[in-house]
Amino acid sequence: MADTILMDAGGVLFNNVTEETDFLDRLAARHGADTHRLRREIDARDAAYETGRAHVHDVLRDALAAAGAPADVAVDAQWLDDLYGDCLAVHPEAFTAIDAIRRHRPDVLLVLTNNEAAHWDRVKDDRYGHLGRFDVIASSWQGREVKPTREFFAAVARRCSQPLDGAVLLDDNPDVLTEAGRQGLRTLHVESPSTLPEAVANLLHFTLTVADTKDRT
């Protein structure tokens, strides 16, 4: 029986902004950078903001300069946050799943385990209040490690103050799930957030009710 749910955010609670939207296209176009180069430069640097070693705005500015923007490129912080918010989309069914777990299995520990910049997590939280829905925030910026390394899951266990023997990782990334499985974690592939309420009900052995699903869109 699972006693802990480790839940990803990008691809589960929300869309993956840099992967699924025109965020990078618009960022590059505004600052005279090449989109494809910008993506590569960000991929080479994302651990810096995911672990909190650098602010995401600073990392994006450095990536823009490396992708063809002027070396002294300036990035307007408010414009960047507005762009991120404009590209952000919520998956309401994932929030339905969280609420159903709270209603039927209040004994289960809910843990946020996403690779994310602290700043972007707060931008999301200001709009949707997702951080307060979890018992433990074990995102990469908290543990200073990135998923799916052993160090990341060790940091998660420390933040939970318990081993992860009874934990199940819910994630949309097959590579993350494969590596987590190699480390002995149980996993659930979230191929579509729309199926998540039923999936967690089956996983945690409860039956969804009208109260669980009435607010779904």
Disulfide bonds with the S-S distance in Angstrom:
none
